[in-house]
């Protein structure tokens, strides 16, 4: 039933490193050529997904290689240092482990069906690794690509490695409380039998999975192989609160999309380059995919003054230039199972990706923006809520058109960030804020009393006590931070730090990358992963 698909660590030197011919290019060679755009783009506009991710990696590696060599503090010769750097880059690039499983389930009708599932671990330079999805598009190539994206994403925001699991099913074809539970629990056992759960491998929700599936996984492991493990429920994140989940996890990815856009849209210098005024106010946006990510992204952008003018789903698109209310649309979809026919909107003929708007948020699936439609996209900002929605050729076109692409590996990292918080909560066996909540509340009240007494000593009690009235903002915080407050604050800081304080923006400036945030993000990820491998040594790698 098992097929272990190994990956050779050795790759051709032309993969991640500039060839001798490329390194000899004159200074007048185009910047796009210098950035090492993968040959995958030149072979057509429907690249293999994993090859596409590798191509983006190549761009970052080509730029950062010289700096990695320069920063090595060893007694090696320059040639030996370069060989070491190139060797570590070769180690980073491929998937380390891929597991393919097939298992039978008995359906409610009495028929038997064989289910296919996959788990790819791209890198364990940090552990644990993340991610699981259900989709008919699941394949070895897809889980490898998503696992590699997770490696680079986590390197930017949290100390995790990269992995992804997938089960090749359409969830709508199975009963929700019986057949899907059978599939999920059996898949969990198959992964656990091969050592993919727990410890170094901690899945989290992705496409067509959520709290329910994560709860089934946690319960299956905790009641079988993890029966004697006190940390058994840390084997998965994205669980319900009652099963060790964390407040704020459901909306985390969409909230992260909002914070990611916020960090760039409020930067006047960046907005000047794309021809927009800073801030969300009066900006229009379009969302492709009204799932968890699309819904919560829409909510937060709407709350801060942006206007959603269009939403696209597989079964149709809706349009309203005056704006679409996210709560009303959510209620309509829950009641009708579709967004088609939503009141006060009209069906949109054609591709909504090409609609007139300021911000485009592809939050559905990979390879949606391609060479075929990139020239027709009108948005000035493309915020990648989905994984891999832009092909290399489309990415090149957007850069040539001076459009801002906020890359997936940064923008949709909110989910894995809050998963990290949940994982720490599970290992510590205590909720955030529980130990400090009362102390913070009492300290705030003592502060107000101290201010009041100081004023009275200075000015006296002329007509009674001098009232000290906190502002509404302070009043909201006076009782101390709840778990949700702490999670939201931690997520906002993580997204800000990754974009502004020390990483992506500084990298674009250091390497003169302009609006090429994707390459900057890959450079940051490569630098961090490289340092882990370099400092830990390679004898047992």
N, C-alpha and C positions, 0 to 999 in steps of 0.2 A: 504493500500500500504506500510505501514511501519512495520518493525519488529525490535524493540529495543532489542538487545541481551545483557543482563546485565552480569556482571562478579562479582563473589563473591570475596571480598578482602581476606577472610580467606582461607588459604591453609594449607595443612599438613606441619608439622614442617620439615618433611624430604625433602621438596622441595628446599628451599633456604638455609637451615641450616644443618650443619652436624648432623647426628643422634648421640645418646648417644654412640652407638657402634663405630661409626667412630671417635668420639672425643677421644675414649679410645685407638685408634690405637697406637702401639708402635712406637718409633722414627724410627725404621728401615723400616716402611711401605713405599712403593714406592711413589715417588714424584707425579706420575700421580694420584694415589689414594688420596693423600693428597689434590691435587688441585680440588677434587670434580667433576670429570668428570661425566656428567649426565648419569643416567641409560638409557637414550634414546639411547645412542650408543650401549649399551649391548643388546637392544631389536631388533637390526637389523640395517642395514646401509641405511634405507630409513625412517628416523625419521620424524614425523610431524614437519613442519617448525617452528611453534610457540614453540613447545616443544624443538626443537633444540636450538632456541635462549634462552629459559629459562634455558637450560642446561649450556650454556656458562655463563649466569648470575650466576648460582649456583656456578660455579668454582670461579668466582671473589668474590662472597659473602662469600664463605667458607674461603678464604684467608684473607679478609679485616675485618671480623667481630671482631676479638680480638682488632685490632687497633681502630675501631670505639668505642668499649666499653671503651678502655683506654683513648681516647681523649674526652669523654663526661665530661664536667665541670658542674656537678650537684651534689647535696647533697644526691643523691640516693645511696643505697647499691650496691655493685657489681652485685648482682642478679637482682636488679631492672634495672640497666643500661643495662644488657644483654637482659632483656625482652624488654626494649625500643628499642634497636638496632634491635632485631629480629622482633619486630612489624613493625618498619619502613621498613625493608627489605621486609616484606610481603606486605606492601602497594605499594612499588615500582614495584614489579614483574608483577602483572596482568594488563590487559587492563582496563582502566576506563570506556570507552564508546565504543560501537559498534553499528552502524546504518546500517540497510539493507533496500534498497529501490528497488521497481519495478515500472517501468513507461512505458507507451506505446509510440511508435512513428509510424508515417505513413511513409512508405518507398516510394521512387520515383515510384516504380511499382504499388503503390496503396494498397499493402498489409500492414497489421499491425503487429508489433512485440513488444514483451515485453522485456525490457532491465533490467538486474540486475546490481546493483551498491552497493558498500559498503564504509563506512568510519569508521575507527577505531582511537580513541584517546587513546593512551596508557598512557600518563602522561601529566598533566597540571601544574606540579610543576613550570614550566616556560611557558609562552605563548608568541607568538602563536605557533601552531603546523604545520607540513609541509607534502607535498607529494601527488601525484595523478598519476595513470597509467591506461592504457588500455591494456587488455590482456585476452585471453580466459582462462588463468590459474588463474584468479582472483577468490578468495574465501574468506570466513570469516577468515579462518586460515592464509592465506597469508597476508591479510591486517593487522591482529593482529601482526604477526611476523615482518612485515616491520615497523609497527608503533612502536613496542618495540625497534627495531634496531635504529630507528630515535631518540628515547629518549636518548639512550646511545651515539649515534653519536653526537647529539647536545650538550650533556653535556660535550663532549671533546672539541668542537670548538666554539660554539656560545650559547647565552642564549635563546634557544628555547626549547619547549616541543617536544613530539613525536606523530606523527599521520601519517596515510596513507589512501588514497582513491583509489578505483579501480572500473572500469567498465568492465564487462565481455563481451568483444567483440573482434573480429579480425578486426582491422581497414581496412584491405585490402578488406573486404567484403562490405564496405559502400562507397557511393560517398563522395569525400573529401569535397566539398563545400556545400553540402546540408544535407545529412543524418548525417555525423559526427558532423556538427554544431548543428543540432537539438538535438542530444544525449547530447552533451556537455552543451548546454544551459539549457536543461531540468534537467540534473543532478545537475547543479549549483543551480537551483531553489529549487530542492528537499533538497539539503544540507542547503541552506539558510533558508528554512521554518522551519527546525529543529534546527536552531541556530548554525550550523556547519561552517558557513561563515557569517561575517568576524571576526575581533577582535581577538578572541582566537584561530582561525583556519584559517591558510593562506596556501593553497596548492601551490605546485610548480611542474615543469615537472618531469616526470619519464618515464618509458618504453612506447614508442609509443605516447608520448605527447610532445609538444614543445611550441614555442612562439605562434603559431596560436591558440592552444587550450586555453592557458593561457589568450590570448587576448579576446577570446569569453567569458571566465569566468568573467573577469574583466568588460567587457562591459555589460554582462547580469546583474550582481549585481549592477553596477553603474546606470543603466537605470531603475531598478525596486526598490528593497528594499533599495538600497543605494543611492537613488536619492538625498537625503538631507545630505548625509555624505561626507564631504570634503575630507576624507581619503579613499573614496570608492575604488580607484584603488590600494590601499595597501592590498586588500583582497586576492591577489594572486601575486606570483613572477615568474620570468622567462618570462616576457612579452616582446613584441617588444619595441624598444627604443621610438617609437612614442606614446606608451601607458603607459609610465612610467617605462620602463625596464632600464637595466643598461648595459653599455659596459663591455664585458668580461663574461657575464652570460652563453652564449652558450657553450663556451669551458671550463667553470669553473671546471666541474667534472673531465674531462680529464687532465686539467692542475694541478688540485689537486693530481691526481694519480701520475703525474710526480714529483711534489714537495715531495710527501710522499715517493716515492722510493728514491729520491735524498737524503733525510735526513738520510737514512740508508745505501745507497750504497756508500756514501762518508765517512762513519765512518769506519776507518781501523780496529778497534777492532771487530765490527760486521762482517765485511767481512772476517776477519781471521777465525771466527768460522765456516763460511759456505764454506771456501776454495776459495774465489774469491778475485781478486785485487780490491781496491777501485776505484770508478769512473765509468762513463757510457762508456768510450771509448772502442770500440771493443766488448762490451757485445752484445749477441744475445738475441732476445726476440720473443715470440709468443703471439698473441692476439686471444682470443676466443670472437667473437662478434664485428662486424665492424659497430656499431651504433655510437651515439654521443660520448660516453665514449671511445670506442675503437679507433675511428678515431683520437680524439684529444690527447689521450695518446700516440698513435703511432707517431703523429706529433712531440710532444715535445721530446720524447726519441730519435727519428731520428735526430732532430736538435742538440742534445747534444752528438752525436757520437755513440749511440747504433744502432744496425742493426736488423730490423724486418725480420725474415726468414720464418714466416708463419702466415696466418690469416685464422680463421675458422668461417664459418657462417652455418646457418641451412641447406642450400642447397648445401654445399660443402666447401672444404678447398683448399688453394693454398700454394705452398712452393717454396722458392728460397733461397738457402744458401748464395747467394751473396747479398741478401737484396731486399726488396720491397719498392718502393718509395710511401709514403703516399698520396701525391698530385695526382700522376698518378692513384693510386688505387681508390681514391675518384672520380676522373673524370670518370674512367671506370664504377664504380658502378652507378653513376648518369646517364650515357648514356645507360647502359644495364640492370640496376635493379638487378645486381648480381655481385659478385666477381669472379664467376666461368668463366674460360676462359681468365683470365687476362694475357696479353702478357708477355713473359719472366718469366713464372712461370709454375709449373707442379702441377697437382692434387695430393693431399696428401692422400694416402691410410691409413686407420686406424684413430685412435684418435689423433688429433693434440695436445691434452693436454699431451700426452706422448712423444712428440717430443723432440729431443735433442736441448736444449737451456739453457741460463743462467737465464732468467727471463720469467715466465709464468704469463700472465695477463688474468684471466677469467673475461670477461666483458659482460656476457650474462645474465644468470639467476641462480637461486639458485640450490644447491645440484648437482654440476657438478663434484666435486672431492670427491670421496667416497672410502670406503674400497676396492672396486673392482679394482680401478685404481691407488690408492695412491702409491702403491709399485712400479708402473711403471713410475711414473712422474720423469723426469730427471732434471728438472730445480732446481737450488739452491735457487732461490727466487720466491715465489708465491705472486703476488700483486693483491689483491682482488678488482678489479674494479667493480664487480657486488655485489649485496647484497646476503649474505649467500651462496656463491658458494662451501663452504667446510663443509662437515658433521663432527660431533664430532669425529667419528672414524678415518676419514681421517686426521683430525687435530692432533690426537694423533700419528698417523703413521709419519706424517711430523716432529713432534717434536723428535720422536725416531730416525729419519734419519738425524737429525741436519740440517733441512731445515728452511729457514727464511720465515715465513708467515706474510705478512703485512696485518692486518685485515681490512675488509670492513668498519667497523664502524669508522675507522680513515681515511683510504686511499681514499674512495670515498666521503669524507665530503666536497670537494671543491664546489660542487653544492649548498649545504645548506649554506655554508659560504658566497658565493656571493649573495645568496638569502637574507641573513641577511643584506648585504650592500644595496641591492635594496629596501628592506622593510624600512630601515632607510631613504633612499633617498625619498621614497614616503611620509613618515610621515613628513619629513623636507621640502618637496616641492622645493628642489633645487639640482642641479647636483653637484657631487663631484668636487672640484677644481674651481668652478665658482667664489667663493668669494675671492680666494687667487691667482688665476692664474696670473693676471697682476702684483700683488705685488711681487710674487716670481720671475717672469721674470725680473722686474726692479731691484730687489735686487741683482740678479746674475750679471747683467750688471754693477751695481754700485761696486760690489766686484772686477770685473776685472779692472775697471777704477782705483779703490783705489790701487790695486796691482801695476798697471802701474805707477801711480803717485809716489808711495813710492820708486820704483826702480829708477825713474828719479831723485828724490830728493837725493838719495844716490849716484848714479853713474853719474848723469848729462846727458844732451842730446848731446852726442858727435857727433853722425851722425843722428840726428833727434830723434823722439820718440822711446822709447823702446817697441817693440811689445810684447804683452801678448797674446799668442795663447792658447786657451783652448784645452784640449785633446778631442778626438772624443767622448768619453763617456760623458764628461761634456757638450760638444756642444749639444749632444742629449737631455740633461736635462735642458739646460740653459733657455729654454722658459717656464719652469714650468711643473708641473705634470698634465696630462690630466686625465679625469675620468678613462680611461682604465689603465693608469699608476698606479693610486691610488688603483684600484681594484686588479690589479696583485700584487702590493706590499703588500696589506693587506692580500691577499690569501697566498702568500709565507710566510709571517710572521706568520700567523695563523697555517699553517702546520708545520713550524719549531718550534714554541713555543709548540705545542701539542706533538711533537715527542721528541725534544731535550731539550729545555730550562727548562721545569719544570714538564713534565708529563710522557710519556710512558717509555722513557729510564731510568729515575730516579726510576720509579716504578719497572721495571725489576731488577734493582740493589738492591733496598730496600728489595724486597721479594725473591731475588735470583731465578728469574724466567727464567734465561737464554735467550733463543730465543722465549719464549712464550709471544709474543707481544699482542696477543688477550686477554689473561687473564689480562695483565697489563692495557690494554685499558679499560676493564670492571671494574677493580678496580678503576681506575681514575674516570670513569663515576659514579660508585656507591658512591664513597666518595663525589662527588659534589652534587648529587641528595639527598643523605642522609642529608647533611648539610642544604640544603634548607628546607626539611621537619622538621628537628630537630629544626632549628632556628625559623621557622614560627609557630610552635606549631601544635598540632594534634586534638584540640577540635572539629573543624569543618571539619576535613578530612573524 
